[in-house]
Amino acid sequence: MQRRDGQRPPHRPPRRERPPIDPDLATNRLATLVRYIAGQLVDDPDAIQVRARRRGRAVILRLSVPHDQLGKVIGREGKIARAIRTMLGIAAVRQGVHASLTIDDQIDAQPTATS
């Protein structure tokens, strides 16, 4: 392809390929990211739960916070939740997966391990 002035564009180096990342490792990293962000927003970080499951290259995360702390994680008109989802999406792309986040107030009696 030539430019209007007849010059050829400079040669671009080939795109650097990232090594494939283990999807289980990516799931754990994304769950840790969500736990960190939510932990900074609520009063008691130990009260939150993050559950993760994987379907192929998609990671589905579920963040549960106490009912009285739900507004701190969702924010006015959902702006904080949208920002968390945006950061999660960026991190997921860098890990080579797709991610979705659900936020609720359904805390389990027994904390579950992040899978």
Residue frames as qw, qx, qy, qz and C-alpha x, y, z in Angstrom:
[[0.000, 0.890, 0.456, 0.000, 0.00, 0.00, 0.00],
 [0.452, 0.190, 0.011, 0.871, 1.36, 3.38, -0.94],
 [0.073, -0.661, -0.389, 0.638, 0.67, 6.78, 0.51],
 [0.401, 0.872, 0.266, -0.092, -0.44, 9.76, -1.56],
 [0.013, -0.890, 0.376, 0.258, 3.07, 11.12, -1.78],
 [0.771, 0.477, -0.415, -0.076, 4.24, 7.89, -3.40],
 [0.008, 0.527, -0.776, 0.345, 6.27, 6.81, -0.40],
 [0.685, -0.195, -0.697, -0.081, 5.87, 3.39, 1.11],
 [0.584, -0.740, 0.077, -0.326, 4.94, 3.29, 4.80],
 [0.009, 0.601, -0.766, 0.229, 7.78, 2.31, 7.14],
 [0.629, -0.021, -0.774, -0.071, 8.07, -1.35, 7.92],
 [0.616, -0.550, 0.224, -0.518, 6.30, -2.30, 11.12],
 [0.035, 0.316, -0.932, 0.174, 7.82, -4.99, 13.28],
 [0.518, -0.268, -0.756, -0.297, 5.62, -8.04, 13.68],
 [0.577, -0.591, 0.060, -0.560, 3.25, -8.01, 16.60],
 [0.062, 0.360, -0.862, 0.352, 4.69, -9.66, 19.67],
 [0.713, -0.271, -0.548, -0.344, 2.70, -12.75, 20.50],
 [0.431, -0.531, 0.519, -0.513, 1.99, -13.41, 24.14],
 [0.184, 0.115, -0.976, 0.030, 2.51, -16.91, 25.42],
 [0.580, -0.416, -0.523, -0.465, -0.74, -18.74, 26.11],
 [0.213, -0.355, 0.601, -0.684, -1.87, -18.48, 29.73],
 [0.164, -0.199, -0.961, 0.101, -3.46, -21.36, 31.58],
 [0.342, -0.533, -0.387, -0.670, -7.21, -20.58, 31.86],
 [0.663, -0.565, -0.472, 0.135, -7.26, -21.77, 35.48],
 [0.493, -0.204, -0.170, 0.829, -4.46, -19.35, 36.31],
 [0.023, -0.311, -0.261, -0.914, -6.34, -16.58, 34.52],
 [0.514, -0.604, -0.515, -0.325, -9.49, -17.40, 36.52],
 [0.640, -0.494, -0.374, 0.454, -7.57, -17.17, 39.80],
 [0.343, -0.016, 0.010, 0.939, -5.94, -13.89, 38.79],
 [0.196, -0.444, -0.369, -0.793, -9.26, -12.32, 37.81],
 [0.606, -0.618, -0.495, -0.074, -10.93, -13.49, 41.03],
 [0.580, -0.338, -0.259, 0.695, -8.04, -12.01, 43.02],
 [0.143, 0.205, 0.170, 0.953, -8.43, -8.71, 41.17],
 [0.406, -0.571, -0.433, -0.567, -12.17, -8.52, 41.93],
 [0.675, -0.540, -0.442, 0.239, -11.55, -9.46, 45.58],
 [0.468, -0.134, -0.132, 0.864, -8.92, -6.72, 45.89],
 [0.051, -0.335, -0.250, -0.907, -11.07, -4.01, 44.31],
 [0.547, -0.586, -0.455, -0.388, -14.18, -4.92, 46.31],
 [0.685, -0.393, -0.428, 0.441, -12.13, -5.25, 49.50],
 [0.301, 0.030, -0.083, 0.949, -11.01, -1.64, 49.12],
 [0.248, -0.393, -0.323, -0.824, -14.63, -0.45, 48.84],
 [0.667, -0.537, -0.448, -0.258, -16.36, -2.22, 51.73],
 [0.391, -0.768, 0.334, -0.380, -15.89, -1.79, 55.48],
 [0.693, -0.377, 0.609, -0.079, -15.11, -5.46, 56.17],
 [0.422, 0.525, -0.629, -0.387, -13.09, -7.07, 53.35],
 [0.095, -0.158, 0.977, -0.107, -13.33, -10.49, 55.02],
 [0.515, 0.328, 0.590, -0.528, -17.12, -10.47, 54.57],
 [0.575, 0.543, -0.260, -0.554, -17.01, -10.55, 50.76],
 [0.725, -0.029, 0.680, 0.109, -17.03, -13.71, 48.67],
 [0.398, 0.591, -0.444, -0.544, -15.84, -14.15, 45.11],
 [0.760, 0.060, 0.647, -0.006, -16.83, -17.31, 43.30],
 [0.269, 0.599, -0.507, -0.558, -15.42, -18.07, 39.87],
 [0.774, 0.132, 0.619, 0.028, -16.17, -20.70, 37.30],
 [0.005, 0.488, -0.578, -0.654, -14.89, -21.24, 33.84],
 [0.760, 0.431, 0.465, -0.142, -16.64, -22.28, 30.65],
 [0.730, 0.525, 0.173, 0.401, -14.12, -22.71, 27.91],
 [0.453, 0.227, -0.083, 0.858, -12.40, -19.34, 27.48],
 [0.283, -0.674, -0.155, -0.665, -15.09, -17.49, 29.47],
 [0.311, -0.069, -0.711, 0.627, -14.73, -16.76, 33.19],
 [0.388, -0.663, -0.393, -0.505, -17.90, -16.08, 35.15],
 [0.276, 0.079, -0.597, 0.749, -17.32, -14.29, 38.46],
 [0.428, -0.702, -0.472, -0.319, -19.87, -13.74, 41.20],
 [0.206, 0.262, -0.462, 0.822, -19.16, -11.15, 43.88],
 [0.496, -0.652, -0.553, -0.153, -21.24, -11.37, 47.05],
 [0.161, 0.287, -0.395, 0.857, -21.14, -8.59, 49.62],
 [0.045, -0.421, -0.751, 0.506, -23.25, -7.96, 52.75],
 [0.129, 0.749, 0.606, 0.235, -26.56, -6.26, 51.98],
 [0.199, -0.925, -0.159, 0.283, -25.65, -3.07, 53.85],
 [0.372, -0.548, 0.424, 0.618, -22.42, -2.75, 51.80],
 [0.590, 0.434, 0.622, 0.277, -24.01, -3.38, 48.40],
 [0.229, 0.956, 0.181, -0.030, -24.33, 0.32, 47.58],
 [0.297, -0.796, 0.404, 0.339, -20.61, 0.88, 48.09],
 [0.507, -0.132, 0.744, 0.415, -19.77, -1.72, 45.46],
 [0.415, 0.612, 0.629, 0.240, -22.47, -0.77, 42.97],
 [0.229, -0.171, 0.060, 0.956, -22.28, 3.01, 43.36],
 [0.348, 0.560, 0.265, -0.704, -24.64, 5.70, 42.23],
 [0.692, 0.563, -0.089, -0.443, -26.41, 4.63, 39.04],
 [0.971, 0.058, 0.198, 0.121, -24.04, 1.63, 38.89],
 [0.345, 0.880, -0.320, 0.062, -20.97, 3.69, 38.05],
 [0.330, -0.622, 0.705, -0.079, -18.62, 1.80, 40.37],
 [0.799, 0.074, 0.593, -0.057, -19.92, -1.58, 39.20],
 [0.690, 0.722, 0.057, 0.004, -19.44, -0.46, 35.59],
 [0.101, 0.849, -0.513, 0.072, -15.87, 0.63, 36.37],
 [0.583, -0.371, 0.719, -0.077, -15.11, -2.72, 38.04],
 [0.827, 0.354, 0.437, -0.028, -16.48, -4.56, 35.01],
 [0.488, 0.852, -0.188, 0.012, -14.39, -2.40, 32.69],
 [0.147, -0.719, 0.675, -0.074, -11.19, -3.14, 34.63],
 [0.727, -0.090, 0.673, -0.102, -12.13, -6.82, 34.74],
 [0.778, 0.593, 0.201, -0.060, -12.68, -6.86, 30.99],
 [0.296, 0.854, -0.425, 0.042, -9.30, -5.27, 30.33],
 [0.371, -0.526, 0.757, -0.116, -7.55, -7.72, 32.65],
 [0.821, 0.158, 0.531, -0.139, -9.40, -10.63, 31.04],
 [0.685, 0.724, -0.078, -0.033, -8.27, -9.65, 27.55],
 [0.072, 0.775, -0.618, 0.110, -4.69, -9.46, 28.79],
 [0.525, -0.286, 0.782, -0.175, -5.12, -12.97, 30.21],
 [0.182, 0.161, -0.828, -0.506, -6.61, -14.28, 26.96],
 [0.021, -0.400, -0.911, 0.096, -10.13, -14.97, 28.27],
 [0.252, -0.516, -0.294, -0.764, -13.53, -13.28, 28.41],
 [0.202, -0.169, -0.754, 0.601, -14.99, -12.36, 31.79],
 [0.339, -0.596, -0.361, -0.632, -18.35, -11.37, 33.25],
 [0.145, 0.046, -0.668, 0.729, -19.20, -10.18, 36.76],
 [0.455, -0.605, -0.520, -0.395, -22.39, -10.52, 38.77],
 [0.068, 0.243, -0.544, 0.800, -22.79, -8.61, 42.04],
 [0.585, -0.502, -0.499, -0.396, -25.27, -9.70, 44.70],
 [0.289, -0.560, 0.484, -0.607, -25.87, -9.83, 48.44],
 [0.944, -0.145, -0.165, -0.248, -26.25, -13.61, 48.77],
 [0.002, 0.630, -0.734, 0.252, -23.52, -14.48, 51.26],
 [0.803, -0.073, -0.586, -0.082, -23.10, -18.21, 51.93],
 [0.709, -0.686, 0.100, -0.130, -22.80, -19.41, 55.52],
 [0.802, -0.288, 0.339, 0.398, -19.65, -21.36, 54.62],
 [0.183, 0.800, -0.345, -0.455, -17.14, -19.43, 52.53],
 [0.926, 0.294, 0.220, 0.086, -16.30, -21.28, 49.34],
 [0.525, -0.406, 0.413, 0.623, -12.86, -21.52, 47.87],
 [0.407, 0.717, -0.199, -0.529, -12.22, -19.67, 44.66],
 [0.813, 0.074, 0.551, 0.173, -12.01, -22.21, 41.87]]
